[in-house]
Amino acid sequence: MLEGYIYQKSEKVRMSHQFFFSPHIIGSLPVPATGFDVVQDIAEPRLRLYITSRGIKTFFTRKRVRGRDVRIIIGRFPDVSVEDARNAVSEKIAESAAPVKVRRNRIVFDRLFAIYLSRKVNRTEESLMKLKRTASRHWASLMQREVADITSDDLAAIHEKISETAGIATANRMLEILKSMFKFAIEQGHITKNPAADLEKFTENRRHRDLTNEEFSRLMNAIKKEKNYTLRSAFLMLVFGFAPKSAIFAMRWRDFDFNSDTWLDRPLSDPAVVLLRNVPQSGTWVFPSRGRHLTDPRKAWAGLVRKAGLLDVQMNDIYKHLSRNLAWSADREQLRANMNEVIDHLL
């Protein structure tokens, strides 16, 4: 129960008057034979006073606090004057709305991370598993430590290390999650200060790489010579699928409708349909790899780009190049025709 509050349960109010509170009028109010009566101030409508059958007169106000209607006691008359009671109303209401300070047992980082994911993170199952793998790799040194013992210096060192091993973009994304996690820990009462709050993101230099049609042709020739069937099919689908690599590599057979040649209700280009019809449907994933789907075949891609005689070409550069050349349309068949036209032009 909140200190200073009296919760109204099943009391029956026998009368209710509204008037301008003054010491003289309040002192002259009749005492009810049983129960209590309630009167309300006109000058400050939130201020009320109840009189019990024993003649006790108490100022109070009301507010809904955390879903419950509560009576917030201000003080007894005449110990508390009418003016003091009026002045106290806003302060008492503000105090009642303040969050209750909670202090829980100390918690280790991996437990906090699990609770944070279940309550605060809304992702697909696949995306959630990817985040867990990334966290276990980059935050391994934190997992068994108590959250209250983790310092800003600890997190700054980890932030720097991630930037060196996985890149600035990954370091910045992981820092965002850390800040949110420790904010959640404060809300749950495990800590009082966010150790990640003052850490700053690294400056990201936006990469810009436009493929020319001639470079695109060389890249396609290199893809067609890839010996690994799954990789060759996946890289070709980067061209024919008009989608980022994360979506292409995570394609599921259940998401296709070959009666209408659509994928997740979006049209497929003709070359994509031909390619998919030749890929064996041997499981959940279109492009399987080690019991799950293909994720990020950087080594194979780097070798392919090198054979094509190109520099600094990433897998998603294909999608960007196609998107710049594609005329988007809300009409499914028109969009399919536009996709086929772009592919014919580039090949």
C-alpha positions in Angstrom: 0.0 0.0 0.0 1.3 3.5 -0.8 2.2 5.4 2.3 -0.2 8.4 2.9 -3.0 6.9 0.7 -6.3 5.5 1.8 -8.0 3.3 -0.8 -11.7 3.7 -1.1 -13.4 0.3 -1.1 -17.1 0.2 -0.4 -17.7 3.3 1.7 -21.1 5.0 1.1 -21.0 8.7 0.8 -24.1 10.2 2.4 -24.0 13.7 1.0 -21.9 15.9 -1.2 -21.8 19.7 -1.1 -19.8 22.2 -3.0 -18.9 25.6 -1.6 -16.0 28.0 -1.0 -14.0 26.5 1.9 -13.5 28.9 4.8 -12.5 28.1 8.4 -15.8 29.4 9.7 -18.0 27.3 7.4 -15.9 24.1 7.9 -15.9 24.6 11.7 -19.7 24.8 11.6 -20.4 21.7 9.4 -22.7 19.2 11.1 -21.4 15.8 12.1 -23.1 12.8 10.5 -24.8 10.3 12.7 -23.0 7.4 11.0 -20.4 6.9 8.3 -19.0 10.2 6.9 -19.9 13.1 4.6 -17.9 14.7 1.8 -17.7 18.3 0.8 -15.8 19.9 -2.1 -14.1 23.3 -2.5 -15.2 25.6 -5.3 -11.9 27.6 -5.4 -9.9 24.4 -5.8 -12.3 21.7 -7.1 -9.7 18.9 -6.6 -9.7 19.7 -2.8 -12.2 17.8 -0.7 -12.9 17.3 2.9 -14.6 14.4 4.7 -16.3 14.6 8.2 -16.7 11.4 10.2 -19.3 10.6 12.8 -16.6 11.3 15.4 -16.3 14.9 14.2 -12.9 14.4 12.5 -12.4 16.6 9.4 -9.7 15.7 6.9 -8.6 17.3 3.7 -7.9 15.0 0.8 -7.8 14.9 -3.0 -8.3 12.0 -5.5 -6.4 10.6 -8.4 -6.1 7.4 -10.3 -2.8 5.9 -9.5 -1.5 2.8 -11.4 -5.0 1.9 -12.4 -6.6 2.3 -8.9 -8.7 5.2 -7.6 -7.0 6.5 -4.4 -7.8 9.1 -1.8 -4.7 11.1 -1.1 -4.7 12.5 2.4 -3.5 16.1 2.9 -4.1 16.6 6.6 -6.7 17.2 9.3 -8.5 20.5 9.9 -7.7 22.7 11.7 -4.0 21.5 12.0 -3.8 22.1 8.2 -5.3 25.5 7.1 -7.6 25.9 4.1 -5.0 27.8 2.2 -2.2 25.2 3.0 -4.5 22.4 1.9 -5.3 24.2 -1.4 -1.6 24.8 -2.1 -0.8 21.2 -1.3 -3.2 19.6 -3.9 -0.9 19.8 -6.9 2.2 18.6 -5.0 0.3 15.6 -3.6 -1.0 14.6 -7.0 2.4 14.9 -8.5 3.9 12.7 -5.7 1.3 10.1 -6.3 2.1 9.9 -10.0 5.8 9.4 -9.4 7.1 5.8 -10.1 7.5 3.6 -7.0 11.2 3.1 -6.3 11.9 -0.6 -6.5 15.0 -2.4 -5.4 15.4 -5.9 -6.6 18.1 -8.5 -6.2 21.3 -8.1 -8.2 21.1 -9.7 -11.7 23.7 -11.0 -14.1 24.0 -9.6 -17.6 22.9 -12.7 -19.6 19.7 -12.9 -17.4 18.9 -9.3 -18.0 19.5 -9.7 -21.7 17.0 -12.7 -21.8 14.3 -10.7 -20.0 15.0 -7.6 -22.1 14.5 -9.7 -25.3 11.3 -11.2 -24.1 9.7 -7.9 -23.0 11.2 -5.2 -25.2 12.3 -6.7 -28.5 9.8 -7.4 -31.2 11.5 -9.3 -34.0 11.0 -12.3 -36.2 12.3 -15.6 -34.8 15.2 -15.6 -37.3 16.1 -12.0 -36.5 16.0 -12.7 -32.8 18.3 -15.7 -33.1 20.8 -13.6 -35.2 20.8 -10.9 -32.4 21.5 -13.6 -29.8 24.4 -15.0 -31.8 25.8 -11.5 -32.3 25.5 -10.7 -28.6 27.1 -13.9 -27.5 30.0 -13.2 -29.7 30.6 -9.5 -28.9 29.4 -9.4 -25.3 30.9 -12.7 -24.1 33.0 -10.9 -21.4 29.8 -9.4 -19.9 27.5 -12.3 -19.8 28.3 -13.7 -16.3 29.0 -10.4 -14.7 26.5 -8.6 -12.4 24.9 -5.7 -14.1 25.5 -3.4 -11.2 29.3 -4.0 -11.5 29.6 -3.1 -15.2 31.2 0.3 -15.8 31.3 2.9 -18.6 34.9 2.0 -19.1 34.0 -1.7 -19.6 31.5 -0.8 -22.3 33.7 1.7 -24.0 36.4 -1.0 -24.4 33.8 -3.4 -25.9 32.5 -0.7 -28.2 36.0 -0.1 -29.5 36.7 -3.7 -30.0 33.5 -4.4 -31.9 34.3 -1.5 -34.3 37.7 -3.1 -35.0 36.5 -6.7 -35.5 33.0 -6.2 -37.0 33.0 -2.7 -38.2 31.7 0.7 -37.1 28.1 0.1 -38.2 27.8 -3.1 -36.1 29.4 -1.3 -33.1 26.9 1.5 -33.3 23.9 -0.8 -33.5 25.1 -2.9 -30.5 25.7 0.3 -28.5 22.1 1.3 -29.2 20.9 -2.0 -27.8 23.2 -1.6 -24.7 21.8 1.8 -23.9 18.3 0.5 -24.2 19.1 -2.6 -22.0 20.6 -0.5 -19.2 17.6 1.9 -19.3 15.4 -1.2 -18.9 17.6 -2.3 -16.0 17.0 1.1 -14.3 13.2 0.8 -14.8 13.3 -2.7 -13.2 15.3 -1.3 -10.2 18.5 -3.3 -10.8 20.7 -0.2 -11.2 20.3 3.6 -10.7 22.6 4.9 -13.5 23.0 3.9 -17.2 26.7 3.1 -17.7 26.2 3.3 -21.5 24.4 6.7 -21.5 27.5 8.9 -22.2 29.1 6.6 -24.8 29.0 8.1 -28.3 28.6 6.3 -31.6 31.4 6.3 -34.1 31.1 8.5 -37.2 29.9 6.4 -40.1 31.2 7.2 -43.5 28.4 6.4 -45.9 29.6 4.1 -48.6 28.5 4.9 -52.2 29.3 2.4 -55.0 27.5 2.6 -58.3 27.9 -0.3 -60.7 28.2 0.4 -64.3 26.5 -1.8 -66.9 29.9 -3.1 -68.0 30.9 -4.0 -64.4 27.5 -5.6 -63.9 28.1 -7.8 -67.0 31.5 -8.9 -65.7 30.0 -9.7 -62.3 27.3 -11.8 -63.9 29.9 -13.8 -65.9 31.8 -14.5 -62.7 28.6 -15.6 -60.8 27.7 -18.1 -63.6 31.2 -19.7 -63.2 30.7 -20.3 -59.4 31.2 -24.0 -58.9 29.0 -24.3 -55.7 25.5 -24.8 -56.9 23.8 -23.3 -53.8 26.0 -20.2 -53.9 25.6 -19.8 -57.7 21.8 -20.0 -57.4 21.8 -17.6 -54.4 24.0 -15.0 -56.2 21.9 -15.2 -59.3 18.7 -14.7 -57.2 20.3 -11.5 -55.9 20.0 -10.3 -59.6 16.6 -11.8 -60.4 14.9 -11.3 -57.0 15.0 -7.5 -56.7 15.5 -7.7 -52.9 18.3 -7.2 -50.3 20.6 -10.1 -49.6 19.1 -10.8 -46.2 15.7 -11.4 -47.7 17.0 -13.4 -50.6 19.2 -15.8 -48.5 16.3 -16.3 -46.0 13.8 -17.3 -48.7 11.4 -20.1 -47.6 9.6 -22.4 -50.0 6.4 -21.9 -48.1 6.4 -18.2 -49.1 6.1 -18.9 -52.8 3.0 -19.3 -54.9 4.1 -20.7 -58.3 0.5 -20.7 -59.5 0.8 -16.9 -59.6 4.6 -16.6 -59.6 4.7 -14.6 -56.5 6.9 -14.5 -53.4 5.3 -13.1 -50.2 2.6 -11.7 -52.5 5.2 -9.8 -54.6 5.8 -10.7 -58.3 8.8 -12.7 -59.4 10.7 -11.9 -62.5 10.6 -14.6 -65.2 14.3 -15.5 -64.7 13.7 -15.8 -61.0 10.8 -18.3 -61.6 13.0 -20.4 -64.0 15.8 -20.4 -61.5 13.6 -21.5 -58.6 11.9 -24.3 -60.5 15.4 -25.8 -61.0 16.4 -25.6 -57.3 15.7 -28.8 -55.4 13.0 -28.4 -52.7 14.7 -30.5 -50.1 13.7 -28.6 -46.9 12.5 -25.3 -45.4 15.1 -23.0 -47.0 15.6 -22.3 -50.6 19.3 -21.7 -50.0 20.2 -24.0 -47.1 23.5 -23.9 -45.2 24.6 -26.0 -42.2 21.0 -26.8 -41.1 19.7 -23.3 -41.6 19.7 -20.8 -44.4 22.6 -19.1 -46.1 23.6 -16.0 -44.1 26.7 -14.1 -45.3 29.1 -15.9 -47.7 31.6 -13.1 -47.6 34.6 -15.2 -48.5 33.0 -16.8 -51.6 31.7 -13.4 -52.7 35.2 -11.8 -52.3 36.7 -14.4 -54.5 34.0 -14.0 -57.1 34.5 -10.2 -57.2 38.2 -10.7 -57.5 37.8 -13.0 -60.4 35.6 -10.4 -62.1 38.4 -7.8 -61.8 36.2 -5.5 -59.6 37.0 -3.6 -56.4 34.8 -2.8 -53.4 31.6 -4.4 -54.7 29.2 -5.8 -52.1 26.3 -8.1 -52.5 23.7 -5.4 -51.8 25.2 -3.2 -54.5 23.3 -5.5 -57.0 19.9 -4.7 -55.3 20.7 -0.9 -55.3 21.7 -1.0 -58.9 18.5 -2.8 -59.9 16.3 -0.5 -57.9 17.8 2.6 -59.5 16.9 1.1 -62.9 13.5 -0.3 -62.0 10.2 1.6 -62.6 8.1 0.6 -59.6 4.4 0.0 -60.1 1.5 -0.9 -57.9 0.2 -3.1 -60.6 1.7 -6.6 -60.1 1.8 -7.6 -63.8 3.3 -4.2 -64.8 5.9 -4.5 -62.1 6.8 -8.0 -63.3 7.2 -6.7 -66.9 9.4 -3.8 -65.6 11.6 -6.3 -63.8 12.0 -8.4 -66.9 12.9 -5.3 -68.9 15.6 -4.3 -66.5 17.2 -7.7 -66.5 17.0 -8.0 -70.3 18.7 -4.6 -70.6 21.5 -5.5 -68.1 22.2 -8.9 -69.5 
